[in-house]
Every structure is written in C-alpha cells, then in structure tokens.
Amino acid sequence: MSKLGVYIIGARGNVGATVILGALAIGSGRAAATGMVTSGPEFRGLAMAGLQDLVLGGCDVSAVALSDKAVEIGQSRIVPLDLARELKAELALVDRRIATVEGFKYGSLPRGGYLAELARVEERLARFRTDHGLDRLVVVNLCSTEPHFAETADFDTPEALLAALAKAPAGFCTGTLITALAALRQGCAYINFTPSQGSELPALRKIARDSKLPHAGKDGKTGETLLKTVLGPMFLARNLKVLSWVGNNFLGNNDGAVLDAPANKDSKIRQKDAALREMLGGDSFVRTDIQYVPSLGDWKTAWDLIHFEGFLGTQMTFQFTWQGCDSALAAPLVLDLVRLVDVAWRSGESGLLPQLSPFFKKPLDGHTHDFAQQMAGLMQWVDQLRHAKLPVR
C-alpha cells in the first residue's frame, strides 16, 4: 500500500489541530465523519485514502505541544474535550512530526533572504518525505491570512520569479508564496485553504503543469459565503433584483486578531465579496465587514441583510444570522480536499482542479459560484472516476 503524507503549514493553529484531532478520532473509530463530504454515500466505491493511513505532520511558528493545543480547543468547545484527552499519546506522536519554524511577517525579509527561506522550506519537505517513506505528499496551507502583494511580471515565469527572489526587497511576497513554491518544486500536491496568494500565480501554475502536480484553492468556503453561493442563485432564478447585500462578521481567536489589521482584512474581503459581485453583476451594492471581538474566540457570528426588488417594484428584505465554529467547519473540508486531491493525482490529473470549486470562496479554475452547479460538477467527476480503473493505493 502506498503512503500518503499530509504536511500542514500552521499545524498547531486552531484549524490545524482540529484537522489532526479529527483525522485521529475518525480514523480510529472514536468519532463519526459528520461534516465530511467524502463520507457521503455518493463517494462509496471511490478508492480514497483512509484517514487512519495518513501520515500527518507539518510546521508552525508556535512551539506549544499539539496535545496541549487540543485540550485548549476542547475547553473552548471547538472539539470534544474528552477526545482531546483520550488521544493525547497519538497527538504527541504527530507533534514529533511538526517542525517549529521561524517564519517571517510580510514587510520583513526572512533570515538570509527569500531564497534562503525557500531552501529551508524545501529541505523540511524533502526530509519529511524521506523520513516517513512517503510515495506522495500533499502540502496544505492553513496559516493566518497575509496581506495582498502586487503581482508584477516577476511572477510570470519560474525563471523570472527565482531571479527576483534573489534580490527582492522586503515586502516583495509572503510566506505563503514561498511555501507554495517550495511544495511544487519538491514534487508535492498543494492546497491553499487561505485567501493569501499562492499557487494561482502564473509561475507556480507553470511549475505544477510541467511537473504534473495537482493544486487547488483558494480560501475555504465554510460559512457565510457558502450561504451566499446558495442564496444568490435563488434570487437570480426567481428574477428578483438584489439592490444591496451587506454583511458583518464578528469573530475572535488569532485569525480575528490577524484580520483586525487593515491589509490582512482587505485580503480576506476580496474573496468574501467576489462571489456575490460576480453572480449579481455590477448594479448591486455588495459590502462585507469583519470585526474582531476577542470574547467570541473561534465562534463566528455573521449577520447579512439583503434588500431586493420584486414584482411591480415592491422592495423587500431578507436577513439571516449564521453562528458557527470556524475550525469545526473548516477541518472536515481540509480532510475532504486531501483525499480528493490524492484521488485526482493518482488518476493522472494535474494542474488546477476545477471539480473542487465547491470547497472554495475563490476557486482558481471554477466557472461558476453557484454552489448547486459546483456540486453537480464534483459529483459528475466522482461518477466518472468510479467507472474508471483507478490505481490501487
């Protein structure tokens, strides 16, 4: 049986720890796979990796023990506290596969420059693959949202990008770009679950195509935006004119603190508003705001107001409130994406994977934001694979 590794950038964060705990709990039969799309009946018969077979690891700037982090998120009601305590030994084993790294903040140069950081990341990935005898390695970016940087001609080809990195000043790019580049150069599949710029840049797309590697992103679609991509098509189908669609998001935890910075918030809002703007067109007023509320922790509240016009110009409103746990919503989707990217990889697919568009706010190669149409595309792909002879894991 071939071995599949999962290398998580941000493995000791709330989402990373929830992903790892969930994989251990479900893989050992201690918990049901509720929330995982790939656990549904439509995916039966598809040769997917079992969660119990994944070799989990990664890196983080935090040095906190993964078992302690699991207890912390258990006490915050993100995961069951008894599971966090019961799986302490298994979490400690995974923690030994998580490197504590220095990292760098946007606007500052990494130690030794960008190429030195690229070499360090590549070396960690190569060592992880070798140490655990992996046949395939999927790198998943779960780190905090980073500011948007200017995309110039330096990002058009691998050669231009490497030349630019050799002499680029601070602020040229982010850690996400460096880790995505390192992953693809090391022959890994790549998933960007964040709004930060990664494998969508032309130079990285070319590396993926030339190396026959699959990649997917960006920005996991977990809550409010999921509802927008369900409700937006409803208004269009009924020929109701959306005049305004405004929303307010309130969240705490480290992600909320990071998004309190204007540049980071802008990077996130770009993805949250893009789906609605593209679906509704330019006549509708669309705006979303994000507010940091420390006491909420990982529990996010989103309130949306939709002002629309109906028959004979009658104006009406629709409002909804979404309250959910960000990490518990994201974690099952991350596990789904790992399994589906692996299936695509083993079936010979490479480059961007448009069939995975329902998992993202800003799908890199999706042709629609309509969630029902996105899911239909995913199911069509799954049906095709079920009838094909996929190599055994």
ZAMARGU-4260 file (C-alpha; in steps of 0.2 Angstrom, whole numbers, plus 5000, padded with zeros to 4 digits):
<rodrens>
0) 5000/5000/5000 | 5007/5017/4995 | 5009/5030/5009 | 5001/5047/5008 | 5008/5061/5019
5) 4999/5077/5024 | 5011/5092/5028 | 5001/5106/5036 | 5008/5124/5036 | 5000/5130/5053
10) 4998/5113/5061 | 4997/5119/5079 | 4984/5133/5075 | 4965/5130/5079 | 4961/5123/5062
15) 4977/5113/5060 | 4974/5105/5077 | 4956/5101/5073 | 4961/5093/5057 | 4973/5082/5065
20) 4962/5078/5080 | 4948/5074/5068 | 4958/5063/5057 | 4964/5053/5073 | 4947/5052/5080
25) 4938/5046/5064 | 4952/5035/5058 | 4952/5026/5075 | 4933/5024/5075 | 4931/5036/5090
30) 4920/5048/5081 | 4909/5049/5066 | 4914/5058/5050 | 4900/5071/5051 | 4903/5086/5040
35) 4915/5077/5028 | 4908/5077/5011 | 4918/5062/5006 | 4910/5052/5019 | 4893/5053/5010
40) 4886/5038/5000 | 4890/5046/4983 | 4908/5043/4987 | 4907/5024/4991 | 4917/5014/4979
45) 4930/5028/4976 | 4947/5022/4981 | 4951/5036/4993 | 4965/5036/5007 | 4958/5031/5024
50) 4961/5044/5037 | 4969/5031/5048 | 4983/5029/5034 | 4988/5047/5033 | 5005/5052/5039
55) 5001/5069/5047 | 5014/5082/5051 | 5019/5100/5046 | 5026/5116/5054 | 5021/5131/5064
60) 5029/5146/5072 | 5021/5141/5088 | 5030/5129/5099 | 5015/5124/5110 | 5013/5105/5111
65) 4999/5098/5100 | 4991/5089/5114 | 4990/5105/5124 | 4983/5114/5110 | 4970/5100/5108
70) 4965/5102/5126 | 4964/5121/5124 | 4952/5120/5109 | 4942/5107/5118 | 4940/5119/5133
75) 4934/5132/5120 | 4921/5119/5114 | 4928/5118/5097 | 4931/5099/5099 | 4925/5087/5112
80) 4937/5089/5127 | 4936/5070/5131 | 4943/5066/5114 | 4957/5078/5116 | 4962/5070/5132
85) 4959/5052/5126 | 4970/5055/5110 | 4985/5063/5120 | 4998/5049/5115 | 4993/5049/5097
90) 4994/5068/5096 | 5011/5068/5104 | 5017/5056/5090 | 5010/5068/5077 | 5018/5083/5086
95) 5035/5075/5084 | 5032/5077/5065 | 5029/5096/5067 | 5043/5107/5065 | 5044/5123/5075
100) 5050/5136/5062 | 5055/5155/5062 | 5044/5161/5048 | 5043/5179/5043 | 5030/5193/5043
105) 5025/5202/5027 | 5035/5218/5025 | 5051/5210/5033 | 5064/5199/5025 | 5067/5181/5030
110) 5083/5177/5038 | 5096/5176/5024 | 5083/5182/5011 | 5069/5174/5001 | 5080/5161/4993
115) 5087/5156/5009 | 5069/5154/5016 | 5064/5144/5000 | 5079/5132/5003 | 5074/5129/5021
120) 5056/5125/5017 | 5061/5113/5003 | 5074/5105/5014 | 5060/5102/5028 | 5048/5095/5015
125) 5061/5083/5007 | 5066/5077/5024 | 5048/5074/5029 | 5045/5063/5014 | 5061/5053/5016
130) 5060/5051/5035 | 5042/5043/5033 | 5045/5034/5016 | 5031/5043/5008 | 5025/5040/4990
135) 5015/5056/4989 | 5015/5072/4999 | 5001/5085/5000 | 5005/5102/5007 | 4990/5111/5015
140) 4992/5130/5019 | 4982/5134/5035 | 4992/5149/5041 | 4984/5165/5045 | 4979/5177/5031
145) 4993/5188/5024 | 4992/5205/5015 | 4990/5205/4997 | 5006/5210/4987 | 5007/5217/4970
150) 5008/5205/4956 | 5021/5210/4943 | 5030/5202/4928 | 5042/5194/4941 | 5028/5181/4945
155) 5025/5176/4927 | 5038/5163/4925 | 5048/5152/4937 | 5065/5159/4930 | 5059/5177/4932
160) 5052/5173/4950 | 5068/5165/4956 | 5079/5179/4949 | 5068/5192/4958 | 5068/5182/4974
165) 5087/5183/4974 | 5087/5202/4975 | 5070/5207/4981 | 5067/5219/4995 | 5056/5216/5010
170) 5038/5216/5005 | 5040/5208/4988 | 5030/5192/4993 | 5023/5182/5008 | 5027/5166/5017
175) 5013/5158/5008 | 5020/5161/4991 | 5037/5154/4997 | 5029/5138/5004 | 5018/5135/4989
180) 5034/5137/4978 | 5044/5125/4989 | 5030/5112/4988 | 5028/5112/4970 | 5047/5112/4967
185) 5048/5097/4979 | 5035/5087/4969 | 5021/5089/4981 | 5002/5092/4978 | 4997/5109/4986
190) 4981/5115/4994 | 4978/5134/4998 | 4964/5135/5011 | 4968/5153/5014 | 4964/5169/5005
195) 4983/5173/5003 | 4992/5172/4986 | 4999/5155/4982 | 4999/5143/4968 | 4987/5154/4957
200) 5002/5165/4952 | 5007/5161/4934 | 5025/5155/4938 | 5018/5142/4951 | 5004/5136/4939
205) 5018/5133/4926 | 5028/5123/4938 | 5013/5112/4943 | 5009/5109/4924 | 5026/5105/4920
210) 5029/5093/4935 | 5011/5086/4933 | 5006/5091/4950 | 4988/5095/4956 | 4984/5110/4966
215) 4969/5118/4972 | 4962/5134/4981 | 4959/5147/4987 | 4951/5152/5003 | 4940/5138/5011
220) 4921/5141/5009 | 4914/5136/5026 | 4900/5148/5032 | 4893/5164/5027 | 4900/5164/5009
225) 4893/5146/5007 | 4876/5153/5011 | 4879/5167/4999 | 4883/5155/4985 | 4867/5145/4989
230) 4855/5160/4991 | 4862/5171/4977 | 4857/5159/4963 | 4839/5158/4971 | 4837/5177/4968
235) 4843/5176/4951 | 4832/5161/4947 | 4816/5170/4953 | 4822/5186/4943 | 4822/5196/4959
240) 4833/5211/4958 | 4846/5212/4973 | 4848/5230/4977 | 4860/5228/4991 | 4868/5214/5000
245) 4878/5219/5016 | 4886/5208/5029 | 4895/5210/5046 | 4906/5196/5053 | 4911/5196/5071
250) 4925/5184/5077 | 4939/5182/5090 | 4954/5170/5091 | 4970/5173/5082 | 4963/5174/5065
255) 4951/5188/5071 | 4966/5197/5078 | 4976/5195/5062 | 4961/5201/5052 | 4960/5216/5063
260) 4975/5223/5053 | 4968/5233/5038 | 4980/5225/5025 | 4975/5207/5031 | 4957/5211/5031
265) 4957/5218/5014 | 4965/5201/5008 | 4951/5192/5016 | 4936/5203/5010 | 4942/5202/4992
270) 4937/5183/4992 | 4921/5185/5003 | 4914/5199/4991 | 4920/5192/4974 | 4907/5178/4973
275) 4892/5189/4976 | 4899/5203/4964 | 4902/5190/4950 | 4885/5182/4952 | 4874/5198/4954
280) 4883/5209/4942 | 4888/5227/4945 | 4872/5235/4949 | 4870/5228/4966 | 4878/5236/4981
285) 4889/5222/4990 | 4899/5225/5005 | 4906/5214/5019 | 4915/5220/5035 | 4925/5210/5048
290) 4926/5215/5066 | 4937/5207/5079 | 4928/5203/5095 | 4940/5194/5107 | 4927/5186/5118
295) 4920/5176/5104 | 4935/5165/5102 | 4933/5153/5087 | 4914/5156/5087 | 4909/5167/5072
300) 4893/5177/5070 | 4889/5183/5053 | 4873/5194/5050 | 4868/5198/5032 | 4854/5210/5026
305) 4848/5208/5008 | 4837/5222/5001 | 4829/5216/4985 | 4815/5222/4972 | 4801/5211/4967
310) 4785/5212/4956 | 4780/5230/4951 | 4795/5237/4960 | 4790/5231/4978 | 4805/5232/4989
315) 4808/5218/5002 | 4822/5212/5014 | 4829/5195/5019 | 4840/5194/5034 | 4850/5179/5041
320) 4862/5176/5055 | 4875/5162/5054 | 4883/5157/5070 | 4896/5143/5069 | 4913/5137/5074
325) 4926/5141/5061 | 4938/5127/5065 | 4925/5114/5066 | 4918/5119/5049 | 4934/5120/5040
330) 4943/5104/5047 | 4932/5091/5038 | 4934/5101/5021 | 4953/5100/5023 | 4952/5082/5025
335) 4940/5080/5010 | 4952/5091/5000 | 4967/5080/5004 | 4958/5064/4999 | 4951/5071/4983
340) 4967/5079/4978 | 4976/5062/4981 | 4962/5053/4970 | 4965/5066/4956 | 4984/5064/4957
345) 4983/5045/4956 | 4971/5046/4942 | 4984/5056/4932 | 4976/5073/4934 | 4987/5088/4936
350) 4986/5107/4937 | 4971/5116/4944 | 4956/5105/4949 | 4940/5114/4944 | 4930/5100/4951
355) 4935/5106/4969 | 4927/5123/4967 | 4913/5120/4979 | 4926/5120/4993 | 4932/5137/4990
360) 4927/5156/4990 | 4938/5160/4976 | 4940/5144/4966 | 4955/5146/4954 | 4948/5137/4940
365) 4929/5136/4943 | 4917/5143/4930 | 4903/5147/4942 | 4900/5152/4960 | 4883/5144/4960
370) 4885/5130/4974 | 4872/5118/4966 | 4881/5119/4950 | 4898/5117/4958 | 4892/5101/4967
375) 4885/5094/4951 | 4902/5096/4943 | 4910/5087/4958 | 4898/5073/4958 | 4900/5071/4939
380) 4919/5069/4941 | 4916/5057/4955 | 4904/5046/4944 | 4917/5046/4930 | 4931/5040/4942
385) 4920/5027/4950 | 4919/5019/4932 | 4937/5021/4928 | 4951/5009/4934 | 4960/5020/4947
390) 4977/5013/4953 | 4976/5004/4970 | 4983/5014/4984
</rodrens>
